[in-house]
């Protein structure tokens, strides 16, 4: 039986359903866009080398150059708790 394949919006690769999670979808222009688990891990990785552009705390969220609280507005995400 052939597995159902979906295309990742970020890396453009087709992957099986198991490679996607609910936190990897977003709505853009009334259309759902799926992002695979490996791309999500890359986007939300902790960068301990670059300080936050706003408050100079570390770690920052991926390439955003913002710490958790400056990205999501929640103090609970300080210190890489995301």
MDTraj code that builds the backbone (N, CA, C; nanometers):
import mdtraj as md
import numpy as np

residues = "UNK UNK UNK UNK UNK UNK UNK UNK UNK UNK UNK UNK UNK UNK UNK UNK UNK UNK UNK UNK UNK UNK UNK UNK UNK UNK UNK UNK UNK UNK UNK UNK UNK UNK UNK UNK UNK UNK UNK UNK UNK UNK UNK UNK UNK UNK UNK UNK UNK UNK UNK UNK UNK UNK UNK UNK UNK UNK UNK UNK UNK UNK UNK UNK UNK UNK UNK UNK UNK UNK UNK UNK UNK UNK UNK UNK UNK UNK UNK UNK UNK UNK".split()
xyz = np.array([
    [0.0836, -0.1175, 0.0000],
    [0.0000, 0.0000, 0.0000],
    [0.0891, 0.1251, 0.0000],
    [0.0605, 0.2172, -0.0856],
    [0.1388, 0.3390, -0.0958],
    [0.1045, 0.4338, 0.0194],
    [0.2088, 0.4961, 0.0746],
    [0.1881, 0.5903, 0.1832],
    [0.1440, 0.7250, 0.1275],
    [0.0608, 0.7946, 0.2047],
    [0.0154, 0.9268, 0.1656],
    [0.1315, 1.0251, 0.1834],
    [0.1663, 1.0975, 0.0788],
    [0.2786, 1.1902, 0.0826],
    [0.2275, 1.3341, 0.0815],
    [0.2975, 1.4194, 0.1569],
    [0.2657, 1.5619, 0.1605],
    [0.3926, 1.6401, 0.1307],
    [0.3753, 1.7612, 0.0805],
    [0.4898, 1.8449, 0.0464],
    [0.5140, 1.9475, 0.1572],
    [0.6390, 1.9578, 0.2016],
    [0.6776, 2.0550, 0.3031],
    [0.6910, 2.1923, 0.2374],
    [0.6279, 2.2929, 0.2975],
    [0.6330, 2.4290, 0.2454],
    [0.7746, 2.4861, 0.2539],
    [0.8493, 2.4482, 0.3591],
    [0.9811, 2.5044, 0.3835],
    [1.0889, 2.4438, 0.2931],
    [1.1032, 2.3105, 0.2952],
    [1.2122, 2.2461, 0.2202],
    [1.1681, 2.1956, 0.0822],
    [1.0377, 2.1993, 0.0559],
    [0.9785, 2.1603, -0.0736],
    [0.9866, 2.0109, -0.1037],
    [1.0269, 1.9279, -0.0055],
    [1.0352, 1.7833, -0.0258],
    [0.9033, 1.7163, 0.0064],
    [0.8740, 1.6091, -0.0658],
    [0.7556, 1.5294, -0.0359],
    [0.7944, 1.4244, 0.0671],
    [0.7134, 1.4135, 0.1733],
    [0.7424, 1.3215, 0.2827],
    [0.6145, 1.2529, 0.3265],
    [0.6275, 1.1369, 0.3946],
    [0.5081, 1.0676, 0.4438],
    [0.4396, 1.1457, 0.5563],
    [0.3126, 1.1150, 0.5801],
    [0.2341, 1.1827, 0.6836],
    [0.3040, 1.1842, 0.8190],
    [0.3766, 1.0783, 0.8522],
    [0.4412, 1.0676, 0.9828],
    [0.5474, 1.1750, 1.0050],
    [0.5942, 1.2388, 0.8996],
    [0.6967, 1.3426, 0.9106],
    [0.6394, 1.4805, 0.9432],
    [0.5090, 1.4897, 0.9623],
    [0.4441, 1.6171, 0.9906],
    [0.3721, 1.6100, 1.1239],
    [0.3688, 1.7195, 1.1967],
    [0.2926, 1.7261, 1.3209],
    [0.1982, 1.8457, 1.3148],
    [0.1059, 1.8540, 1.4092],
    [0.0075, 1.9626, 1.4068],
    [0.0717, 2.0987, 1.4276],
    [0.1855, 2.1056, 1.5011],
    [0.2490, 2.2354, 1.5213],
    [0.3237, 2.2826, 1.3972],
    [0.3291, 2.2004, 1.2945],
    [0.3978, 2.2373, 1.1726],
    [0.3064, 2.2872, 1.0630],
    [0.1851, 2.3270, 1.1001],
    [0.0962, 2.3814, 0.9975],
    [0.0644, 2.5255, 1.0304],
    [0.0425, 2.6021, 0.9289],
    [0.0042, 2.7416, 0.9480],
    [-0.0872, 2.7823, 0.8345],
    [-0.1654, 2.8817, 0.8595],
    [-0.2597, 2.9307, 0.7589],
    [-0.2041, 3.0600, 0.6994],
    [-0.1854, 3.0613, 0.5701],
    [-0.1373, 3.1792, 0.4991],
    [-0.2287, 3.2001, 0.3796],
    [-0.2870, 3.3170, 0.3704],
    [-0.3787, 3.3504, 0.2607],
    [-0.4896, 3.2457, 0.2471],
    [-0.5478, 3.2072, 0.3630],
    [-0.6584, 3.1114, 0.3686],
    [-0.6216, 2.9721, 0.3172],
    [-0.4952, 2.9407, 0.3113],
    [-0.4509, 2.8067, 0.2691],
    [-0.3587, 2.7507, 0.3764],
    [-0.3726, 2.6234, 0.4042],
    [-0.2881, 2.5589, 0.5029],
    [-0.1537, 2.5233, 0.4394],
    [-0.0467, 2.5584, 0.5080],
    [0.0871, 2.5234, 0.4623],
    [0.1498, 2.4327, 0.5666],
    [0.2028, 2.3194, 0.5251],
    [0.2616, 2.2225, 0.6153],
    [0.4127, 2.2340, 0.6172],
    [0.4704, 2.2217, 0.7372],
    [0.6150, 2.2238, 0.7535],
    [0.6544, 2.0940, 0.8230],
    [0.7510, 2.0217, 0.7684],
    [0.7911, 1.8917, 0.8231],
    [0.8642, 1.9090, 0.9572],
    [0.8720, 1.8002, 1.0322],
    [0.9328, 1.8034, 1.1654],
    [1.0791, 1.8475, 1.1630],
    [1.1558, 1.8053, 1.0626],
    [1.2975, 1.8436, 1.0586],
    [1.3136, 1.9939, 1.0326],
    [1.2260, 2.0523, 0.9525],
    [1.2316, 2.1973, 0.9296],
    [1.1894, 2.2738, 1.0554],
    [1.0910, 2.2212, 1.1290],
    [1.0486, 2.2844, 1.2542],
    [1.1645, 2.2857, 1.3532],
    [1.2347, 2.1726, 1.3647],
    [1.3494, 2.1660, 1.4557],
    [1.4556, 2.2677, 1.4165],
    [1.4770, 2.2864, 1.2878],
    [1.5762, 2.3833, 1.2414],
    [1.5310, 2.5268, 1.2726],
    [1.4051, 2.5573, 1.2487],
    [1.3527, 2.6919, 1.2716],
    [1.3592, 2.7291, 1.4194],
    [1.3222, 2.6348, 1.5083],
    [1.3144, 2.6635, 1.6509],
    [1.4369, 2.6196, 1.7298],
    [1.5486, 2.5940, 1.6636],
    [1.6681, 2.5503, 1.7349],
    [1.7191, 2.6634, 1.8257],
    [1.7884, 2.6252, 1.9296],
    [1.8441, 2.7230, 2.0238],
    [1.9827, 2.7657, 1.9768],
    [2.0019, 2.8946, 1.9593],
    [2.1299, 2.9496, 1.9154],
    [2.1955, 3.0181, 2.0354],
    [2.2947, 2.9519, 2.0933],
    [2.3614, 3.0043, 2.2123],
    [2.4736, 3.1022, 2.1775],
    [2.5039, 3.1221, 2.0500],
    [2.6147, 3.2090, 2.0092],
    [2.5730, 3.3536, 1.9858],
    [2.4471, 3.3756, 1.9495],
    [2.4006, 3.5094, 1.9115],
    [2.3071, 3.5643, 2.0193],
    [2.3372, 3.6825, 2.0755],
    [2.2469, 3.7412, 2.1743],
    [2.1228, 3.8027, 2.1084],
    [2.0181, 3.8187, 2.1880],
    [1.8928, 3.8782, 2.1406],
    [1.9166, 4.0229, 2.0963],
    [1.8564, 4.0623, 1.9848],
    [1.8709, 4.1987, 1.9329],
    [1.8048, 4.3013, 2.0241],
    [1.7081, 4.2593, 2.1055],
    [1.6343, 4.3523, 2.1905],
    [1.6947, 4.3617, 2.3302],
    [1.7138, 4.2456, 2.3957],
    [1.7548, 4.2466, 2.5369],
    [1.8901, 4.1814, 2.5630],
    [1.9562, 4.1301, 2.4597],
    [2.0894, 4.0700, 2.4660],
    [2.0964, 3.9411, 2.5484],
    [1.9839, 3.8739, 2.5710],
    [1.9821, 3.7463, 2.6422],
    [2.0097, 3.6327, 2.5441],
    [2.0505, 3.5184, 2.5963],
    [2.0732, 3.3979, 2.5162],
    [1.9957, 3.2849, 2.5795],
    [1.9571, 3.1842, 2.5065],
    [1.9744, 3.1629, 2.3624],
    [1.8697, 3.2389, 2.2822],
    [1.8934, 3.2452, 2.1535],
    [1.7956, 3.3048, 2.0634],
    [1.7296, 3.1945, 1.9811],
    [1.6174, 3.2278, 1.9211],
    [1.5390, 3.1322, 1.8428],
    [1.5921, 3.1284, 1.7003],
    [1.6558, 3.0173, 1.6640],
    [1.7040, 2.9978, 1.5278],
    [1.7727, 3.1191, 1.4696],
    [1.7298, 3.1595, 1.3519],
    [1.7886, 3.2742, 1.2826],
    [1.7157, 3.4052, 1.3118],
    [1.6167, 3.4024, 1.4016],
    [1.5405, 3.5240, 1.4319],
    [1.6217, 3.6279, 1.5074],
    [1.7209, 3.5826, 1.5823],
    [1.8045, 3.6692, 1.6651],
    [1.7227, 3.7377, 1.7748],
    [1.6173, 3.6687, 1.8222],
    [1.5379, 3.7142, 1.9353],
    [1.5299, 3.6004, 2.0359],
    [1.5336, 3.6339, 2.1662],
    [1.5215, 3.5307, 2.2694],
    [1.3754, 3.4849, 2.2778],
    [1.3502, 3.3818, 2.3570],
    [1.2150, 3.3287, 2.3714],
    [1.1129, 3.4323, 2.4148],
    [1.1387, 3.5078, 2.5258],
    [1.0411, 3.6078, 2.5687],
    [1.0169, 3.7189, 2.4652],
    [1.1203, 3.7602, 2.3934],
    [1.1015, 3.8641, 2.2911],
    [1.0304, 3.8092, 2.1675],
    [1.0422, 3.6787, 2.1415],
    [0.9752, 3.6174, 2.0272],
    [0.8284, 3.5924, 2.0566],
    [0.7993, 3.5273, 2.1713],
    [0.6625, 3.4856, 2.2011],
    [0.5933, 3.5709, 2.3060],
    [0.6661, 3.6627, 2.3729],
    [0.6046, 3.7478, 2.4735],
    [0.5710, 3.6755, 2.6032],
    [0.6383, 3.5637, 2.6302],
    [0.6110, 3.4872, 2.7521],
    [0.7400, 3.4668, 2.8299],
    [0.7413, 3.5092, 2.9548],
    [0.8606, 3.4976, 3.0391],
    [0.9008, 3.3526, 3.0607],
    [0.8057, 3.2610, 3.0531],
    [0.8345, 3.1191, 3.0762],
    [0.9305, 3.0613, 2.9723],
    [0.9501, 3.1290, 2.8601],
    [1.0391, 3.0783, 2.7553],
    [1.1833, 3.1249, 2.7742],
    [1.2131, 3.1968, 2.8817],
    [1.3499, 3.2447, 2.9079],
    [1.4440, 3.1271, 2.9270],
    [1.5675, 3.1430, 2.8855],
    [1.6676, 3.0389, 2.9027],
    [1.6525, 2.9205, 2.8101],
    [1.5772, 2.9354, 2.7033],
    [1.5627, 2.8280, 2.6054],
    [1.4531, 2.7296, 2.6383],
    [1.3563, 2.7694, 2.7185],
    [1.2470, 2.6808, 2.7584],
    [1.1325, 2.6835, 2.6547],
    [1.1637, 2.6407, 2.5341],
    [1.0594, 2.6307, 2.4322],
    [1.0678, 2.5004, 2.3600],
])
top = md.Topology()
chain = top.add_chain()
for i, resn in enumerate(residues, 1):
    res = top.add_residue(resn, chain, resSeq=i)
    for name in ("N", "CA", "C"):
        top.add_atom(name, md.element.get_by_symbol(name[0]), res)
traj = md.Trajectory(xyz[None], top)
